[in-house]
Amino acid sequence: MGVGVMVELKVEDIASSIKKLDKADKETLLLLLSDKGKEIAKRVKDIKTKKVKPMTREEIFQDVL
């Protein structure tokens, strides 16, 4: 048997919360809500669990200049 929960949220409250986010968090939210959201969430999880090591800025741009 499942348990149901009903949550009532006002659109204005959600909009206010989004407005308070910094630029990086807004970009993350946009990516998560896009069609690439599941893939991005998996990548973030892989980084947090140290399954993969993210490249540094220097490693990414080492052969550019």
PDB file with SEQRES, HELIX, SHEET and CRYST1 records, atoms N, CA, C and O in Angstrom:
SEQRES   1 A   65  MET GLY VAL GLY VAL MET VAL GLU LEU LYS VAL GLU ASP          
SEQRES   2 A   65  ILE ALA SER SER ILE LYS LYS LEU ASP LYS ALA ASP LYS          
SEQRES   3 A   65  GLU THR LEU LEU LEU LEU LEU SER ASP LYS GLY LYS GLU          
SEQRES   4 A   65  ILE ALA LYS ARG VAL LYS ASP ILE LYS THR LYS LYS VAL          
SEQRES   5 A   65  LYS PRO MET THR ARG GLU GLU ILE PHE GLN ASP VAL LEU          
HELIX    1 AA1 VAL A   11  LYS A   20  1                                  10    
HELIX    2 AA2 LYS A   23  LEU A   33  1                                  11    
HELIX    3 AA3 GLY A   37  LYS A   48  1                                  12    
HELIX    4 AA4 ARG A   57  PHE A   61  1                                   5    
CRYST1    1.000    1.000    1.000  90.00  90.00  90.00 P 1           1          
ATOM      1  N   MET A   1       0.844  -1.176   0.000  1.00  0.00           N  
ATOM      2  CA  MET A   1       0.000   0.000   0.000  1.00  0.00           C  
ATOM      3  C   MET A   1       0.888   1.238   0.000  1.00  0.00           C  
ATOM      4  O   MET A   1       1.815   1.338   0.804  1.00  0.00           O  
ATOM      5  N   GLY A   2       0.612   2.175  -0.892  1.00  0.00           N  
ATOM      6  CA  GLY A   2       1.398   3.391  -0.993  1.00  0.00           C  
ATOM      7  C   GLY A   2       0.829   4.515  -0.157  1.00  0.00           C  
ATOM      8  O   GLY A   2      -0.336   4.494   0.240  1.00  0.00           O  
ATOM      9  N   VAL A   3       1.657   5.477   0.098  1.00  0.00           N  
ATOM     10  CA  VAL A   3       1.253   6.656   0.857  1.00  0.00           C  
ATOM     11  C   VAL A   3       1.337   7.854  -0.073  1.00  0.00           C  
ATOM     12  O   VAL A   3       2.360   8.069  -0.723  1.00  0.00           O  
ATOM     13  N   GLY A   4       0.278   8.622  -0.137  1.00  0.00           N  
ATOM     14  CA  GLY A   4       0.262   9.797  -0.993  1.00  0.00           C  
ATOM     15  C   GLY A   4       0.455  11.075  -0.189  1.00  0.00           C  
ATOM     16  O   GLY A   4       0.021  11.188   0.957  1.00  0.00           O  
ATOM     17  N   VAL A   5       1.115  12.026  -0.821  1.00  0.00           N  
ATOM     18  CA  VAL A   5       1.323  13.325  -0.195  1.00  0.00           C  
ATOM     19  C   VAL A   5       0.946  14.390  -1.213  1.00  0.00           C  
ATOM     20  O   VAL A   5       1.339  14.310  -2.377  1.00  0.00           O  
ATOM     21  N   MET A   6       0.197  15.371  -0.782  1.00  0.00           N  
ATOM     22  CA  MET A   6      -0.170  16.455  -1.666  1.00  0.00           C  
ATOM     23  C   MET A   6       0.557  17.716  -1.196  1.00  0.00           C  
ATOM     24  O   MET A   6       0.519  18.070  -0.018  1.00  0.00           O  
ATOM     25  N   VAL A   7       1.213  18.379  -2.135  1.00  0.00           N  
ATOM     26  CA  VAL A   7       1.938  19.601  -1.830  1.00  0.00           C  
ATOM     27  C   VAL A   7       1.357  20.701  -2.701  1.00  0.00           C  
ATOM     28  O   VAL A   7       1.193  20.531  -3.909  1.00  0.00           O  
ATOM     29  N   GLU A   8       1.055  21.807  -2.090  1.00  0.00           N  
ATOM     30  CA  GLU A   8       0.515  22.938  -2.836  1.00  0.00           C  
ATOM     31  C   GLU A   8       1.587  24.024  -2.901  1.00  0.00           C  
ATOM     32  O   GLU A   8       2.057  24.521  -1.878  1.00  0.00           O  
ATOM     33  N   LEU A   9       1.957  24.375  -4.119  1.00  0.00           N  
ATOM     34  CA  LEU A   9       2.963  25.411  -4.332  1.00  0.00           C  
ATOM     35  C   LEU A   9       2.382  26.499  -5.215  1.00  0.00           C  
ATOM     36  O   LEU A   9       1.666  26.222  -6.178  1.00  0.00           O  
ATOM     37  N   LYS A  10       2.697  27.724  -4.878  1.00  0.00           N  
ATOM     38  CA  LYS A  10       2.269  28.841  -5.716  1.00  0.00           C  
ATOM     39  C   LYS A  10       3.348  29.116  -6.751  1.00  0.00           C  
ATOM     40  O   LYS A  10       4.539  29.062  -6.445  1.00  0.00           O  
ATOM     41  N   VAL A  11       2.935  29.409  -7.962  1.00  0.00           N  
ATOM     42  CA  VAL A  11       3.874  29.715  -9.034  1.00  0.00           C  
ATOM     43  C   VAL A  11       4.735  30.906  -8.639  1.00  0.00           C  
ATOM     44  O   VAL A  11       5.924  30.945  -8.956  1.00  0.00           O  
ATOM     45  N   GLU A  12       4.156  31.859  -7.964  1.00  0.00           N  
ATOM     46  CA  GLU A  12       4.899  33.043  -7.530  1.00  0.00           C  
ATOM     47  C   GLU A  12       6.032  32.668  -6.577  1.00  0.00           C  
ATOM     48  O   GLU A  12       7.114  33.250  -6.641  1.00  0.00           O  
ATOM     49  N   ASP A  13       5.786  31.695  -5.692  1.00  0.00           N  
ATOM     50  CA  ASP A  13       6.820  31.257  -4.755  1.00  0.00           C  
ATOM     51  C   ASP A  13       7.965  30.554  -5.483  1.00  0.00           C  
ATOM     52  O   ASP A  13       9.138  30.741  -5.157  1.00  0.00           O  
ATOM     53  N   ILE A  14       7.603  29.748  -6.465  1.00  0.00           N  
ATOM     54  CA  ILE A  14       8.623  29.055  -7.253  1.00  0.00           C  
ATOM     55  C   ILE A  14       9.458  30.076  -8.034  1.00  0.00           C  
ATOM     56  O   ILE A  14      10.686  29.993  -8.070  1.00  0.00           O  
ATOM     57  N   ALA A  15       8.777  31.033  -8.653  1.00  0.00           N  
ATOM     58  CA  ALA A  15       9.476  32.075  -9.420  1.00  0.00           C  
ATOM     59  C   ALA A  15      10.395  32.884  -8.519  1.00  0.00           C  
ATOM     60  O   ALA A  15      11.514  33.217  -8.909  1.00  0.00           O  
ATOM     61  N   SER A  16       9.935  33.198  -7.334  1.00  0.00           N  
ATOM     62  CA  SER A  16      10.749  33.956  -6.385  1.00  0.00           C  
ATOM     63  C   SER A  16      11.995  33.171  -5.996  1.00  0.00           C  
ATOM     64  O   SER A  16      13.084  33.737  -5.906  1.00  0.00           O  
ATOM     65  N   SER A  17      11.841  31.890  -5.769  1.00  0.00           N  
ATOM     66  CA  SER A  17      12.990  31.042  -5.417  1.00  0.00           C  
ATOM     67  C   SER A  17      13.995  30.982  -6.560  1.00  0.00           C  
ATOM     68  O   SER A  17      15.204  31.034  -6.331  1.00  0.00           O  
ATOM     69  N   ILE A  18      13.504  30.874  -7.780  1.00  0.00           N  
ATOM     70  CA  ILE A  18      14.393  30.825  -8.942  1.00  0.00           C  
ATOM     71  C   ILE A  18      15.129  32.145  -9.104  1.00  0.00           C  
ATOM     72  O   ILE A  18      16.319  32.153  -9.421  1.00  0.00           O  
ATOM     73  N   LYS A  19      14.450  33.247  -8.894  1.00  0.00           N  
ATOM     74  CA  LYS A  19      15.086  34.559  -9.011  1.00  0.00           C  
ATOM     75  C   LYS A  19      16.231  34.727  -8.024  1.00  0.00           C  
ATOM     76  O   LYS A  19      17.187  35.450  -8.304  1.00  0.00           O  
ATOM     77  N   LYS A  20      16.145  34.072  -6.882  1.00  0.00           N  
ATOM     78  CA  LYS A  20      17.175  34.193  -5.847  1.00  0.00           C  
ATOM     79  C   LYS A  20      18.414  33.345  -6.135  1.00  0.00           C  
ATOM     80  O   LYS A  20      19.450  33.530  -5.495  1.00  0.00           O  
ATOM     81  N   LEU A  21      18.319  32.421  -7.087  1.00  0.00           N  
ATOM     82  CA  LEU A  21      19.462  31.582  -7.421  1.00  0.00           C  
ATOM     83  C   LEU A  21      20.562  32.410  -8.071  1.00  0.00           C  
ATOM     84  O   LEU A  21      20.284  33.402  -8.744  1.00  0.00           O  
ATOM     85  N   ASP A  22      21.813  32.001  -7.869  1.00  0.00           N  
ATOM     86  CA  ASP A  22      22.888  32.694  -8.578  1.00  0.00           C  
ATOM     87  C   ASP A  22      22.934  32.174 -10.021  1.00  0.00           C  
ATOM     88  O   ASP A  22      22.239  31.221 -10.371  1.00  0.00           O  
ATOM     89  N   LYS A  23      23.750  32.806 -10.835  1.00  0.00           N  
ATOM     90  CA  LYS A  23      23.774  32.503 -12.267  1.00  0.00           C  
ATOM     91  C   LYS A  23      24.105  31.024 -12.525  1.00  0.00           C  
ATOM     92  O   LYS A  23      23.464  30.384 -13.359  1.00  0.00           O  
ATOM     93  N   ALA A  24      25.086  30.492 -11.822  1.00  0.00           N  
ATOM     94  CA  ALA A  24      25.491  29.096 -12.036  1.00  0.00           C  
ATOM     95  C   ALA A  24      24.356  28.138 -11.695  1.00  0.00           C  
ATOM     96  O   ALA A  24      24.132  27.161 -12.409  1.00  0.00           O  
ATOM     97  N   ASP A  25      23.643  28.412 -10.609  1.00  0.00           N  
ATOM     98  CA  ASP A  25      22.529  27.540 -10.224  1.00  0.00           C  
ATOM     99  C   ASP A  25      21.371  27.641 -11.216  1.00  0.00           C  
ATOM    100  O   ASP A  25      20.692  26.648 -11.480  1.00  0.00           O  
ATOM    101  N   LYS A  26      21.143  28.833 -11.765  1.00  0.00           N  
ATOM    102  CA  LYS A  26      20.104  28.981 -12.789  1.00  0.00           C  
ATOM    103  C   LYS A  26      20.470  28.195 -14.045  1.00  0.00           C  
ATOM    104  O   LYS A  26      19.612  27.559 -14.657  1.00  0.00           O  
ATOM    105  N   GLU A  27      21.746  28.241 -14.424  1.00  0.00           N  
ATOM    106  CA  GLU A  27      22.189  27.477 -15.592  1.00  0.00           C  
ATOM    107  C   GLU A  27      22.034  25.981 -15.349  1.00  0.00           C  
ATOM    108  O   GLU A  27      21.615  25.245 -16.243  1.00  0.00           O  
ATOM    109  N   THR A  28      22.372  25.527 -14.143  1.00  0.00           N  
ATOM    110  CA  THR A  28      22.208  24.116 -13.800  1.00  0.00           C  
ATOM    111  C   THR A  28      20.744  23.713 -13.860  1.00  0.00           C  
ATOM    112  O   THR A  28      20.411  22.660 -14.404  1.00  0.00           O  
ATOM    113  N   LEU A  29      19.873  24.536 -13.309  1.00  0.00           N  
ATOM    114  CA  LEU A  29      18.439  24.260 -13.352  1.00  0.00           C  
ATOM    115  C   LEU A  29      17.950  24.161 -14.789  1.00  0.00           C  
ATOM    116  O   LEU A  29      17.189  23.252 -15.125  1.00  0.00           O  
ATOM    117  N   LEU A  30      18.375  25.079 -15.632  1.00  0.00           N  
ATOM    118  CA  LEU A  30      17.978  25.066 -17.038  1.00  0.00           C  
ATOM    119  C   LEU A  30      18.428  23.774 -17.720  1.00  0.00           C  
ATOM    120  O   LEU A  30      17.665  23.171 -18.475  1.00  0.00           O  
ATOM    121  N   LEU A  31      19.659  23.353 -17.455  1.00  0.00           N  
ATOM    122  CA  LEU A  31      20.157  22.118 -18.054  1.00  0.00           C  
ATOM    123  C   LEU A  31      19.391  20.906 -17.546  1.00  0.00           C  
ATOM    124  O   LEU A  31      19.064  20.006 -18.319  1.00  0.00           O  
ATOM    125  N   LEU A  32      19.103  20.880 -16.247  1.00  0.00           N  
ATOM    126  CA  LEU A  32      18.377  19.741 -15.682  1.00  0.00           C  
ATOM    127  C   LEU A  32      16.949  19.650 -16.210  1.00  0.00           C  
ATOM    128  O   LEU A  32      16.396  18.556 -16.321  1.00  0.00           O  
ATOM    129  N   LEU A  33      16.357  20.781 -16.530  1.00  0.00           N  
ATOM    130  CA  LEU A  33      14.992  20.782 -17.058  1.00  0.00           C  
ATOM    131  C   LEU A  33      14.949  20.530 -18.564  1.00  0.00           C  
ATOM    132  O   LEU A  33      13.881  20.296 -19.129  1.00  0.00           O  
ATOM    133  N   SER A  34      16.113  20.579 -19.208  1.00  0.00           N  
ATOM    134  CA  SER A  34      16.152  20.348 -20.649  1.00  0.00           C  
ATOM    135  C   SER A  34      16.113  18.846 -20.937  1.00  0.00           C  
ATOM    136  O   SER A  34      16.060  18.025 -20.022  1.00  0.00           O  
ATOM    137  N   ASP A  35      16.140  18.509 -22.213  1.00  0.00           N  
ATOM    138  CA  ASP A  35      16.108  17.099 -22.597  1.00  0.00           C  
ATOM    139  C   ASP A  35      17.406  16.374 -22.246  1.00  0.00           C  
ATOM    140  O   ASP A  35      17.463  15.146 -22.312  1.00  0.00           O  
ATOM    141  N   LYS A  36      18.434  17.108 -21.880  1.00  0.00           N  
ATOM    142  CA  LYS A  36      19.715  16.517 -21.489  1.00  0.00           C  
ATOM    143  C   LYS A  36      19.818  16.339 -19.974  1.00  0.00           C  
ATOM    144  O   LYS A  36      20.872  15.945 -19.474  1.00  0.00           O  
ATOM    145  N   GLY A  37      18.758  16.619 -19.247  1.00  0.00           N  
ATOM    146  CA  GLY A  37      18.776  16.608 -17.785  1.00  0.00           C  
ATOM    147  C   GLY A  37      19.231  15.313 -17.154  1.00  0.00           C  
ATOM    148  O   GLY A  37      20.029  15.337 -16.217  1.00  0.00           O  
ATOM    149  N   LYS A  38      18.746  14.175 -17.641  1.00  0.00           N  
ATOM    150  CA  LYS A  38      19.111  12.882 -17.057  1.00  0.00           C  
ATOM    151  C   LYS A  38      20.600  12.602 -17.235  1.00  0.00           C  
ATOM    152  O   LYS A  38      21.260  12.106 -16.322  1.00  0.00           O  
ATOM    153  N   GLU A  39      21.120  12.922 -18.412  1.00  0.00           N  
ATOM    154  CA  GLU A  39      22.544  12.695 -18.679  1.00  0.00           C  
ATOM    155  C   GLU A  39      23.403  13.577 -17.773  1.00  0.00           C  
ATOM    156  O   GLU A  39      24.406  13.118 -17.227  1.00  0.00           O  
ATOM    157  N   ILE A  40      23.015  14.826 -17.614  1.00  0.00           N  
ATOM    158  CA  ILE A  40      23.776  15.752 -16.769  1.00  0.00           C  
ATOM    159  C   ILE A  40      23.719  15.317 -15.312  1.00  0.00           C  
ATOM    160  O   ILE A  40      24.736  15.352 -14.619  1.00  0.00           O  
ATOM    161  N   ALA A  41      22.560  14.911 -14.841  1.00  0.00           N  
ATOM    162  CA  ALA A  41      22.429  14.446 -13.460  1.00  0.00           C  
ATOM    163  C   ALA A  41      23.328  13.231 -13.222  1.00  0.00           C  
ATOM    164  O   ALA A  41      23.935  13.116 -12.157  1.00  0.00           O  
ATOM    165  N   LYS A  42      23.421  12.326 -14.198  1.00  0.00           N  
ATOM    166  CA  LYS A  42      24.289  11.150 -14.072  1.00  0.00           C  
ATOM    167  C   LYS A  42      25.747  11.578 -13.997  1.00  0.00           C  
ATOM    168  O   LYS A  42      26.507  11.039 -13.192  1.00  0.00           O  
ATOM    169  N   ARG A  43      26.146  12.533 -14.817  1.00  0.00           N  
ATOM    170  CA  ARG A  43      27.534  13.011 -14.805  1.00  0.00           C  
ATOM    171  C   ARG A  43      27.886  13.659 -13.466  1.00  0.00           C  
ATOM    172  O   ARG A  43      28.972  13.437 -12.930  1.00  0.00           O  
ATOM    173  N   VAL A  44      26.966  14.457 -12.932  1.00  0.00           N  
ATOM    174  CA  VAL A  44      27.193  15.090 -11.635  1.00  0.00           C  
ATOM    175  C   VAL A  44      27.357  14.025 -10.552  1.00  0.00           C  
ATOM    176  O   VAL A  44      28.239  14.126  -9.698  1.00  0.00           O  
ATOM    177  N   LYS A  45      26.505  13.008 -10.594  1.00  0.00           N  
ATOM    178  CA  LYS A  45      26.592  11.912  -9.613  1.00  0.00           C  
ATOM    179  C   LYS A  45      27.923  11.186  -9.743  1.00  0.00           C  
ATOM    180  O   LYS A  45      28.549  10.858  -8.735  1.00  0.00           O  
ATOM    181  N   ASP A  46      28.364  10.930 -10.975  1.00  0.00           N  
ATOM    182  CA  ASP A  46      29.642  10.252 -11.202  1.00  0.00           C  
ATOM    183  C   ASP A  46      30.810  11.056 -10.627  1.00  0.00           C  
ATOM    184  O   ASP A  46      31.751  10.482 -10.078  1.00  0.00           O  
ATOM    185  N   ILE A  47      30.749  12.370 -10.752  1.00  0.00           N  
ATOM    186  CA  ILE A  47      31.805  13.225 -10.211  1.00  0.00           C  
ATOM    187  C   ILE A  47      31.763  13.230  -8.686  1.00  0.00           C  
ATOM    188  O   ILE A  47      32.803  13.117  -8.037  1.00  0.00           O  
ATOM    189  N   LYS A  48      30.565  13.359  -8.108  1.00  0.00           N  
ATOM    190  CA  LYS A  48      30.435  13.408  -6.648  1.00  0.00           C  
ATOM    191  C   LYS A  48      30.845  12.097  -5.992  1.00  0.00           C  
ATOM    192  O   LYS A  48      31.392  12.102  -4.890  1.00  0.00           O  
ATOM    193  N   THR A  49      30.587  10.978  -6.658  1.00  0.00           N  
ATOM    194  CA  THR A  49      30.965   9.681  -6.105  1.00  0.00           C  
ATOM    195  C   THR A  49      32.389   9.291  -6.495  1.00  0.00           C  
ATOM    196  O   THR A  49      32.846   8.184  -6.209  1.00  0.00           O  
ATOM    197  N   LYS A  50      33.078  10.220  -7.151  1.00  0.00           N  
ATOM    198  CA  LYS A  50      34.470  10.029  -7.589  1.00  0.00           C  
ATOM    199  C   LYS A  50      34.628   8.837  -8.537  1.00  0.00           C  
ATOM    200  O   LYS A  50      35.691   8.219  -8.606  1.00  0.00           O  
ATOM    201  N   LYS A  51      33.561   8.531  -9.259  1.00  0.00           N  
ATOM    202  CA  LYS A  51      33.616   7.483 -10.282  1.00  0.00           C  
ATOM    203  C   LYS A  51      34.464   7.973 -11.464  1.00  0.00           C  
ATOM    204  O   LYS A  51      35.162   7.196 -12.115  1.00  0.00           O  
ATOM    205  N   VAL A  52      34.383   9.265 -11.716  1.00  0.00           N  
ATOM    206  CA  VAL A  52      35.207   9.901 -12.746  1.00  0.00           C  
ATOM    207  C   VAL A  52      35.838  11.154 -12.145  1.00  0.00           C  
ATOM    208  O   VAL A  52      35.329  11.722 -11.179  1.00  0.00           O  
ATOM    209  N   LYS A  53      36.951  11.569 -12.736  1.00  0.00           N  
ATOM    210  CA  LYS A  53      37.638  12.777 -12.272  1.00  0.00           C  
ATOM    211  C   LYS A  53      37.450  13.862 -13.334  1.00  0.00           C  
ATOM    212  O   LYS A  53      37.828  13.671 -14.490  1.00  0.00           O  
ATOM    213  N   PRO A  54      36.870  14.996 -12.947  1.00  0.00           N  
ATOM    214  CA  PRO A  54      36.685  16.060 -13.940  1.00  0.00           C  
ATOM    215  C   PRO A  54      38.029  16.657 -14.352  1.00  0.00           C  
ATOM    216  O   PRO A  54      38.973  16.699 -13.563  1.00  0.00           O  
ATOM    217  N   MET A  55      38.096  17.111 -15.589  1.00  0.00           N  
ATOM    218  CA  MET A  55      39.320  17.744 -16.074  1.00  0.00           C  
ATOM    219  C   MET A  55      39.418  19.159 -15.516  1.00  0.00           C  
ATOM    220  O   MET A  55      38.407  19.824 -15.290  1.00  0.00           O  
ATOM    221  N   THR A  56      40.634  19.600 -15.301  1.00  0.00           N  
ATOM    222  CA  THR A  56      40.838  20.972 -14.856  1.00  0.00           C  
ATOM    223  C   THR A  56      40.763  21.896 -16.073  1.00  0.00           C  
ATOM    224  O   THR A  56      40.836  21.445 -17.216  1.00  0.00           O  
ATOM    225  N   ARG A  57      40.620  23.169 -15.811  1.00  0.00           N  
ATOM    226  CA  ARG A  57      40.593  24.162 -16.893  1.00  0.00           C  
ATOM    227  C   ARG A  57      41.899  24.097 -17.689  1.00  0.00           C  
ATOM    228  O   ARG A  57      41.893  24.207 -18.915  1.00  0.00           O  
ATOM    229  N   GLU A  58      43.011  23.918 -16.982  1.00  0.00           N  
ATOM    230  CA  GLU A  58      44.315  23.847 -17.648  1.00  0.00           C  
ATOM    231  C   GLU A  58      44.405  22.637 -18.573  1.00  0.00           C  
ATOM    232  O   GLU A  58      44.941  22.735 -19.677  1.00  0.00           O  
ATOM    233  N   GLU A  59      43.879  21.491 -18.122  1.00  0.00           N  
ATOM    234  CA  GLU A  59      43.895  20.288 -18.940  1.00  0.00           C  
ATOM    235  C   GLU A  59      43.044  20.460 -20.195  1.00  0.00           C  
ATOM    236  O   GLU A  59      43.405  19.968 -21.264  1.00  0.00           O  
ATOM    237  N   ILE A  60      41.947  21.138 -20.069  1.00  0.00           N  
ATOM    238  CA  ILE A  60      41.050  21.334 -21.204  1.00  0.00           C  
ATOM    239  C   ILE A  60      41.691  22.232 -22.266  1.00  0.00           C  
ATOM    240  O   ILE A  60      41.600  21.957 -23.463  1.00  0.00           O  
ATOM    241  N   PHE A  61      42.338  23.306 -21.812  1.00  0.00           N  
ATOM    242  CA  PHE A  61      42.859  24.293 -22.747  1.00  0.00           C  
ATOM    243  C   PHE A  61      44.359  24.203 -22.988  1.00  0.00           C  
ATOM    244  O   PHE A  61      44.937  25.138 -23.542  1.00  0.00           O  
ATOM    245  N   GLN A  62      45.010  23.116 -22.595  1.00  0.00           N  
ATOM    246  CA  GLN A  62      46.463  23.049 -22.685  1.00  0.00           C  
ATOM    247  C   GLN A  62      47.000  23.176 -24.104  1.00  0.00           C  
ATOM    248  O   GLN A  62      48.082  23.735 -24.283  1.00  0.00           O  
ATOM    249  N   ASP A  63      46.312  22.695 -25.100  1.00  0.00           N  
ATOM    250  CA  ASP A  63      46.821  22.751 -26.486  1.00  0.00           C  
ATOM    251  C   ASP A  63      46.156  23.822 -27.332  1.00  0.00           C  
ATOM    252  O   ASP A  63      46.336  23.859 -28.549  1.00  0.00           O  
ATOM    253  N   VAL A  64      45.383  24.697 -26.686  1.00  0.00           N  
ATOM    254  CA  VAL A  64      44.658  25.714 -27.446  1.00  0.00           C  
ATOM    255  C   VAL A  64      45.561  26.868 -27.844  1.00  0.00           C  
ATOM    256  O   VAL A  64      45.487  27.347 -28.976  1.00  0.00           O  
ATOM    257  N   LEU A  65      46.388  27.312 -26.957  1.00  0.00           N  
ATOM    258  CA  LEU A  65      47.239  28.469 -27.262  1.00  0.00           C  
ATOM    259  C   LEU A  65      48.640  28.072 -27.621  1.00  0.00           C  
ATOM    260  O   LEU A  65      49.473  28.934 -27.903  1.00  0.00           O  
TER     261      LEU A  65                                                      
END                                                                             
